[in-house]
Amino acid sequence: MPDVQTPQQQKITIRLPDGSERTHPTGATGYDVAEDIGAGLARDALAVKVNGEVRDLQRPIEEDADLEVLTWDDAEGKMVFWHSSAHLLAEALEALYGDVKFGVGPPIEDGFYYDVDFSDSGRDAPSSEDDLAEIEEKMQELAARDVPYEREPVSKDEAMQYFTEKGAPYKQELIEELEDGTITFYRQGEFTDLCRGPHLPSTGAITYPKLLSTAGAYWRGDEDRAQLTRIYGVSFPKKKLLDEHLEMLEKARERDHRKLGRELELFTFSEKVGAGLPMWLPKGTTLRETLEGFLQQEQLERGYEPVVTPHIGRLDLYRTSGHYPYYRDSQFPPILEGEDEDGEEQGYLLKPMNCPHHVMIYKNKLHSYRDLPVRLAEFGTVYRHEQSGELGGLTRVRGFTQDDAHVFCTPEQVKAEFKDVIDLTLKVLDALDFDAFEAQLSFRDPDEAEKYVGGAEKWDAAEDAIREAAAEMGLVAQEEVGEAAFYGPKLDFMVQDALGRAWQLGTVQLDYNLPERFDLEYVGADDERHRPVMIHRAPFGSLERFIGVLIEHCGGDFPLWLAPEQVRILPVGDDFHDYARRVQATLREKDLRATVDDSDATVGYKIREAETQKVPVMLVVGGREEEAQTVAVRRHGSGEQDTQPLDDFAEALAEEVEAQMRGS
């Protein structure tokens, strides 16, 4: 009689990222696999990814699997570390404040937060540095106990009963939305939370927590709901990593675009105007218009046609596009005029995007295949009703301008159009000294074909075209399967700033949806009607957000071609104001932005002021300079000064500006 393996004897095959395979008993854990690979890896392991799903190290593996051990060096490893740190924060708050009610506590890009209701705690919500230090100390005390994070599947009834008895209304609300059979608790010591996980093996790994700030946050982002206290934090396994992070945060504070925007007099906000609605001051307007002019010139040379569309549109326009009412929560309330005979609301909406208006311009006449591609471009202002707690300087606003362009082309033209947009985006990044970036291609999941419009054949052709376009333009692009929107694949530029932070700047999105919704057509060579492909394109994205990122990237030291004030002329006394004005006129003839500091201050003070304002070039002029028709040239950040003939200097500086804009 043949031997029959018991479950304990059965084996599973684990496939590792390097292609190697290892055999383990059924029910082996991720930690077992890590330990089998090496003691060092087991020591550093935070979690594992099993068949694409991130799991606890201690969770049994019951079948053959692809497995990757996650450490601090992996982004997903950091997410697990910070998620567990959020639970440790909650445990500390419960120990210190007693009857607190928890909302949600997720990991975020650079740490974690927890939303907490302190109204029944008998203490004021934490807000000061001393408050945060007290909580940090408790977190360290709890972490030192090194208790395990334990996963426990529970029924919906069990979960509801537990949090009802605990008096936790926010958790009860979350449970109501969950399906039975999908609910898990995580426990560490005396603390239990509703959570999908995964988590660290134990609290002992969280040796260096740091709480950074507090803020108000409405429950579920709804301003009509309770306002909770959001506590932000970050944590690390080593002190060196914490110190490096705190140093980076200090540098970020110095480069904060909100701080520099005030100091450099670029933009301002007013409560009377409204939150999230920036107003551009003269210098900021010059900066903004220079960016717009740079891109407009590039677009004209590439065959784009400028258009202008209104700031509002009828509700029916957005019903056709699908933006209304499906995205109603993120839009300002419509201006209603009543209902039609079918009882449907009629009126106008502040436009949340420019696409539908550009579609209607395309539909203004019937196009031949000979007309394509049609490239329509606009700096169009759009409006989103962002929650007040989500607003932040220029990077999250309620009214913003997009460098929006839409290309209507044949399927055969997609590759060439993507190559041109890639080339344009690379030129923009080069002109602004963004030299570290990655490209990401978002493709469909072929196993979920029903999610996507356009059909498999069109998607295959489009993805091949985009992939080839990126390769031919020299981009090393990471492909993300399943990340595409339902209406088409896209290409994103993930740009790294001077502090190493990643930003999404520049998107090229293919769209099969709007051409169908609006019944767009062109007449082909066969005299038949065909559906064009639509491409959304925005190298800047939101101009406000782009400028906010740019300010922080360069610390306010803008490239010469972009600086609102390129040259400041500093006469050494009142007798030389006339010559200073003549110097200014000479520079302006070369389209250089030059000002004169005709104050009574000393030259030394004038230089310090120009340095503080980050003016790229300072020209000191006095009697010797006037007599010789020269200028004493001083660059921002340099103590050196050299004398040059005025006309030669003006010519050379104009050429320098032009070379920077060309990227040469």
Secondary structure, DSSP 8 states (H G I E B T S, - for coil): ------TTT-EEEEE-TTS-EEEEETT-BHHHHHHHH-HHHHHH--EEEETTEEE-TTSB--S-EEEEEE-TTSHHHHHHHHHHHHHHHHHHHHHHHSS-EE----EETTEEEEEEE-TTSSS----SHHHHHHHHHHHHHHHHT--B-EEEE--HHHHHHHHHHTT-HHHHHHHHTS-TT--EEEEETTEEEE------SBGGG--EEEEEEEEEEEGGG-TTS-EEEEEEEEEESSHHHHHHHHHHHHHHHHH-HHHHHHHTT-EE--TTT-TT--EE-HHHHHHHHHHHHHHHHHHHHTT-EE----SEEEHHHHHHHT-TTTTGGGS---EEEEE-TTS-EEEEEE-S-SHHHHHHHHTTS-EEGGG-SEEEEEEEEEE----GGG-BTTTB-SEEEEEEEEEEE-GGGHHHHHHHHHHHHHHHHHHTT---EEEEEEE--GGGGGG-SS-HHHHHHHHHHHHHHHHHTT--EEEEET-SBTTB-EEEEEEE-TTS-EEEEEEEEEESHHHHHTT--EE-TTS-EE--EEEEEESSSBHHHHHHHHHHHHTT---TTT-SS-EEEEESSGGGHHHHHHHHHHHHHTT--EEE--SSS-HHHHHHHHHHTT-SEEEEE-HHHHHHTEEEEEETT---EEEEEHHHHHHHHHHHHHHHHHT-
